[in-house]
Every structure is written in C-alpha cells, then in structure tokens.
Amino acid sequence: MVTATAAVLREVGGDLTVEQIDVDDPAPDEVLVRTVACGVCHSDLHFMQGSIAGPTPTVPGHEPAGVVEAVGSDVRSVGVGDHVIACTSMFCGSCTQCMLGRTHLCSDRAFCMRPKGAKPRLSLDGDPLKQFADLSGFSEMMLLHERAVVKIDDDIPLDRAALVGCAVTTGVGAALNTAKVEPGSSVAVFGCGGVGASVIQGARLAGARQIIAIDLLASKLESARHFGATHTILPGEESIVREIKKLSAGGVDFAFDAVGNVELAASCFYALAPRGKAVIVGAIPRGQTLNLEPGHFYVEKTITGSIMGSNRFHIDAPRYLELYRQGRLDLDAMISARRPLPEIDLALSDLEAGEVTRSVIMFD
C-alpha cells in the first residue's frame, strides 16, 4: 500500500479537498500508475454538481496519463517504467458488445472492478473511496485494471497524451468513428471547448470541405479556426439554424452537439440537410427531454448519441498520437493552462466560465 495526495469529493454539491489517501497494492490484473498529468473535463464538473450520477465519496478525474510503478502478476501489456494513458472505456472482452467489436459499449464493466467484499483500491482513513469513472485521475497514484491503460511511446509529452484519454478520443472519434464524416462534406460543431475542438480536428482529418463552429465566446471561435473551422458563428439575433443553412446552402451533412444541451441538440438536427446526421457528444444532464418535430425525419435525417467517440481505445489512442507526432493533430494548442493539484478549484472555475480549451493538472 502507498499513500497519495488526491482531490476528494465527499458528497455531490460539496467542495473538493486535497487529502492524503491510501492506494492498495495491485491485484494480479491491476496496474499502479504514478499520475503525471490529468485533464479537467466538463464531466468531472457535471458529476460534482449532480448532473451526472455517481457514488461518493470519490476522487474525480478521468483524463490521465502517467508512468507505471508496479504491475500485478498476470499483467502482460505494460511493465514498470512504461508511459501510459488511462481511459474509462475498459472492457470485459467476452460480452455480446465486446464480441461485436464495440468494446466502448461493454455490458460487463464489473469484470474490471474488484469483486464485492474485496479490499478497496482506494481508501481514506480506513473507509473505502469510490473510483470516479473507475479511474480517479485527480490523484498522484492510480490503481487501475490492466484494460484501462494503453502503453505509449516515451517521447510523447504526458500532458498532451492525457488529452487522448477523453477529449480527443471523444471528439475525434465522434467525427471519424460515430458519424463517419465523409471527404467533401459539410459539418457544424456546437461548442468549441476541448471536445468541440477535437470534433473539428476529426472533421478536418476526415476531409470535410466546410466546418462551421458555433460558440458563445469569440475567443473560442478564434481557436476553432486554428483547429480547422472554415466558418464561425457567434450567436446573435438571427437564428443559428438559419445562419448555418445560409452558409451551407441548405443544411450541413453532419452536426455535433459538443456541449450537452437539449436545445443545441435540436438545433443540430434542424440544421441538417436531407439525410444528414446529428450526433450528441456532450453529456446532457439527466432528467431532461429532447423534443423534435417529426416532419424532419421524412427527409431521412438521423440523430444519434456518441459515447467516448465510439472508441477502440487500444487501437485509436496510438493512432491519434502518431497523428500528433506528424503534426496533423494539434494537442499543444488545446492546453490553455497547466495547474498543480492544489489549484484544482481554479481549473474547474476556468472550465465553468468557458475560459479554457483544456486545463491540465500537473503532478510533476
């Protein structure tokens, strides 16, 4: 067992407290990782505020990268000293969804957890701590199932690599895997934070001819152009849908809600050309309802969700990092701020205010 400094959430709606926690030794199928960097995601904030359900007390954080400190006896995919990214899309490998190649939709995540009655991976003053997203990246040590991590090359800076654990995988994957954006197509992206910027980059990588970015902040739209947006819309008096249809000569082929808002999701749907596809990428708070006019379905529009970019993490992550190495995927410009763990509240405040593309908590 080791001790680690971590940001602890004792109850939903409460404040994070930086405390010393206990991290158990790895079980045969587990990996102990020294966290180097962890991105700060809206899902962390939504969970803390109660918009996303989850147990407490817990350590949030789900976009981490680090270095392997110890491995269990059955672990073969990584070794001590390896650089790794962790992702919440762990999988059992034997359920129907896994066998169909949809590991991101695994129906038996319990396979990657310790059984009931077993010693907890994390504890505080002798009491169990839950692992947010089965990761708990806001801790200088993480104890994870082997299938939650993927080895990466040592030359990739770990603060950039961390973004692939969630934002990049979610956004780029939504464009490439979920929507399957086609070369020459037109795209609209609502929200230009970390996930939205990644959707834009994914659409650019897919060869979209037109990428329309929509955001409430002019600074975010400027960044969106850097990442590949060809047009931008700062909402004003005119309907956003009408503006998109003007720019795209009748509607876009693909539209993405990268915020998680029912009104924006509906706007995505209405902004489509016939046979267009709308993709809900952001997490819409529970209890809300999406209402759509049924007449739009008669021109064969579709709307779908995307969970973690429909990823195959152990395949996709190394490919995204190779695109970064080639200069085709910009991770450097996505990081707006780097903060130490004691400044986690400031990082969350910046996120809520929309002042950053991505903040990263640094442990080294």
Residue pairs with C-beta under 8 A, 6 or more apart in sequence:
1 22
1 23
1 24
1 25
2 22
2 23
2 32
2 141
3 20
3 21
3 22
3 23
4 20
4 21
4 22
4 23
4 139
4 140
4 141
5 18
5 19
5 20
5 21
5 139
5 140
5 341
6 18
6 19
6 20
6 21
6 59
6 122
6 136
6 138
6 139
6 140
6 341
7 16
7 17
7 18
7 59
7 60
7 61
7 138
7 139
7 341
7 344
8 16
8 17
8 18
8 19
8 21
8 57
8 58
8 59
8 124
8 129
9 16
9 48
9 56
9 57
9 58
9 59
9 60
9 132
10 17
10 56
10 57
11 56
11 57
12 47
12 48
12 49
12 50
12 54
12 56
13 48
13 49
13 50
14 48
15 345
16 48
16 60
16 138
16 344
16 345
16 348
18 341
18 342
18 344
19 124
21 59
21 122
21 123
21 124
21 129
21 139
22 122
22 123
22 124
23 32
23 121
23 122
23 139
23 141
23 142
23 143
24 119
24 120
24 121
24 122
24 123
24 143
25 32
25 70
26 32
26 70
26 71
26 72
26 75
26 143
27 72
27 114
28 72
28 73
28 74
28 75
29 72
29 74
29 75
29 145
29 146
30 71
30 72
30 75
30 121
30 143
30 144
30 145
30 146
31 68
31 70
31 71
31 72
31 75
31 78
31 84
31 143
31 144
31 145
31 146
31 148
31 149
32 68
32 69
32 70
32 71
32 141
32 142
32 143
33 64
33 66
33 67
33 68
33 69
33 84
33 86
33 141
33 142
33 143
33 144
33 149
34 66
34 67
34 68
34 69
34 140
34 141
34 363
35 64
35 65
35 66
35 137
35 139
35 140
35 141
35 142
35 363
36 65
36 66
36 67
36 158
36 159
36 162
36 362
36 363
36 364
37 64
37 65
37 66
37 158
37 159
37 161
37 162
37 360
37 361
37 362
37 363
38 61
38 63
38 64
38 65
38 137
38 138
38 162
38 360
38 361
38 363
39 63
39 64
39 162
39 163
39 165
39 166
39 167
39 194
39 358
39 359
39 360
39 361
40 61
40 63
40 344
40 347
40 348
40 351
40 358
40 359
40 360
40 361
41 62
41 63
41 166
41 167
41 194
41 351
42 193
42 195
42 260
42 282
42 283
42 351
43 52
43 62
43 133
43 166
43 283
44 60
44 61
44 62
44 132
44 138
44 348
45 348
45 351
45 352
46 52
46 260
46 283
46 285
47 54
47 60
47 132
48 60
48 348
51 283
51 285
51 286
52 283
52 285
52 286
53 286
54 130
54 132
55 130
56 130
57 124
57 127
57 129
57 130
58 129
58 130
58 131
58 132
58 136
59 122
59 129
59 131
59 132
59 136
59 137
59 138
59 139
60 132
60 136
60 137
60 138
61 132
61 135
61 136
61 137
61 138
61 139
61 361
62 88
62 132
62 133
62 135
62 137
62 165
62 166
63 137
63 162
63 163
63 165
63 166
63 167
64 85
64 86
64 135
64 137
64 142
64 162
64 165
65 83
65 84
65 85
65 86
65 152
65 158
65 159
65 161
65 162
65 164
65 165
66 83
66 84
66 86
66 142
66 158
66 363
67 81
67 82
67 83
67 84
67 158
68 78
68 79
68 80
68 81
68 82
68 83
68 84
68 149
69 80
69 141
70 80
71 78
71 79
71 80
71 146
72 146
74 146
75 146
76 146
77 146
77 149
77 150
77 151
78 84
78 146
78 149
78 151
82 151
83 151
83 152
83 153
83 154
83 156
83 158
83 161
84 149
84 150
84 151
84 152
85 149
85 150
85 152
85 161
85 162
85 164
85 165
85 317
86 135
86 137
86 142
86 144
86 148
86 149
86 165
87 135
87 148
87 149
87 150
87 165
87 166
87 169
87 308
87 311
87 313
87 317
88 133
88 134
88 135
88 148
88 166
88 308
89 103
89 104
89 106
89 169
89 308
89 311
89 313
90 106
90 109
90 112
90 134
90 145
90 147
90 148
91 98
91 103
91 104
91 106
91 109
91 111
91 112
91 147
92 98
92 106
92 107
92 108
92 109
92 111
92 112
93 103
93 111
93 147
94 108
94 111
95 106
95 107
95 108
96 107
97 103
97 105
97 106
97 107
98 106
98 108
101 312
102 310
103 312
103 313
104 307
104 308
104 309
104 310
104 311
104 312
104 313
105 307
109 134
112 134
112 145
112 147
112 148
113 134
113 145
114 120
114 121
120 128
120 129
121 131
121 143
122 128
122 129
122 130
122 131
122 136
122 139
122 143
123 129
129 136
134 144
134 145
134 148
135 142
135 144
135 148
136 142
137 165
138 341
138 344
138 361
140 341
140 363
150 313
150 314
150 317
150 318
152 161
152 317
152 318
152 321
153 321
155 325
156 321
156 324
156 325
159 335
159 338
159 360
159 362
160 324
160 331
160 332
160 335
161 321
161 331
162 360
163 194
163 331
163 334
163 335
163 358
163 360
164 317
164 320
164 321
164 331
165 317
166 308
167 194
167 195
167 197
167 198
167 334
167 358
168 198
168 201
168 320
168 329
168 331
168 334
169 308
169 309
169 311
169 313
169 316
169 317
169 320
170 195
170 198
170 281
170 306
170 308
170 309
170 311
171 194
171 195
171 196
171 197
171 198
171 199
171 200
171 201
171 202
171 258
171 281
171 309
172 198
172 199
172 201
172 202
172 205
172 309
172 320
172 329
173 202
173 306
173 308
173 309
173 310
173 311
173 316
174 198
174 199
174 202
174 256
174 258
174 279
174 281
174 306
174 309
174 310
175 181
175 187
175 199
175 201
175 202
175 203
175 205
175 206
175 254
175 256
176 202
176 205
176 206
176 309
177 306
177 309
177 310
177 311
177 312
177 316
178 279
178 304
178 306
178 309
178 310
179 254
179 256
179 277
179 279
179 306
180 206
181 187
181 202
181 203
181 206
181 207
181 208
181 253
181 254
182 206
182 207
182 208
182 253
183 206
183 207
183 208
183 209
184 207
184 208
184 209
185 206
185 207
185 208
185 209
185 210
185 252
185 253
185 254
186 208
186 209
186 210
186 211
186 212
186 248
186 252
186 253
186 254
186 273
187 203
187 208
187 210
187 211
187 212
187 252
187 253
187 254
187 255
187 256
188 211
188 212
188 213
188 214
188 244
188 248
188 252
188 254
188 255
188 256
188 268
188 271
189 196
189 199
189 200
189 203
189 211
189 212
189 213
189 214
189 224
189 229
189 255
189 256
189 258
190 196
190 214
190 215
190 255
190 256
190 257
190 258
190 259
190 261
190 264
190 267
190 268
191 214
191 215
191 257
191 258
191 259
191 264
191 282
192 200
192 213
192 214
192 215
192 217
192 220
192 221
192 223
192 224
192 229
192 258
192 357
193 220
193 258
193 259
193 351
193 354
193 356
193 357
193 358
194 334
194 357
194 358
195 258
195 281
195 282
196 213
196 215
196 220
196 224
196 256
196 258
196 259
197 223
197 224
197 227
197 334
197 357
198 334
199 256
199 258
199 281
200 211
200 213
200 224
200 227
200 228
200 229
201 227
201 228
201 329
201 330
203 211
203 228
203 254
204 211
204 227
204 228
205 323
205 328
205 329
208 254
209 230
210 230
210 231
210 247
210 248
210 252
211 228
211 229
211 230
211 231
212 229
212 230
212 231
212 232
212 233
212 244
212 247
212 248
212 252
213 220
213 221
213 224
213 225
213 229
213 231
213 232
213 233
214 232
214 233
214 235
214 240
214 244
215 221
215 224
215 232
215 234
216 234
216 235
216 354
217 354
218 234
220 354
220 357
221 229
221 232
221 233
221 234
223 333
223 357
224 232
225 232
226 330
226 333
227 330
227 333
231 247
233 240
233 243
233 244
233 247
240 267
240 271
241 267
241 270
241 271
244 251
244 252
244 255
244 271
245 251
245 271
248 271
248 273
250 273
251 271
251 272
251 273
251 274
251 276
252 271
252 272
252 273
252 276
253 272
253 273
253 275
253 276
253 277
254 272
254 276
254 277
254 278
254 279
255 267
255 268
255 269
255 271
255 272
255 276
255 277
255 278
255 279
256 268
256 278
256 279
256 281
257 264
257 265
257 267
257 268
257 278
257 279
257 280
257 281
257 282
258 281
258 282
259 282
260 280
260 281
260 282
260 283
260 284
260 285
261 282
261 284
262 284
262 288
262 289
262 290
262 291
264 282
265 278
265 280
265 284
265 290
265 303
266 290
266 291
266 292
268 278
268 279
268 280
268 303
269 278
269 292
269 296
269 301
269 303
270 293
270 296
271 278
272 278
272 296
272 301
274 299
274 300
274 301
275 299
275 300
275 301
276 301
276 302
277 301
277 302
277 303
277 304
278 301
278 302
278 303
278 304
279 303
279 304
279 305
279 306
280 303
280 304
280 305
280 306
281 306
281 309
284 290
292 303
309 316
320 329
323 329
324 330
324 331
333 357
334 357
334 358
335 357
335 358
335 359
335 360
336 350
336 355
336 356
336 357
336 358
336 359
337 347
337 350
337 356
337 359
337 360
338 359
338 360
338 361
338 362
339 346
339 347
339 359
339 360
339 361
339 362
340 361
340 362
340 363
341 361
341 363
343 361
344 361
347 356
347 359
347 361
350 356
350 359
351 359
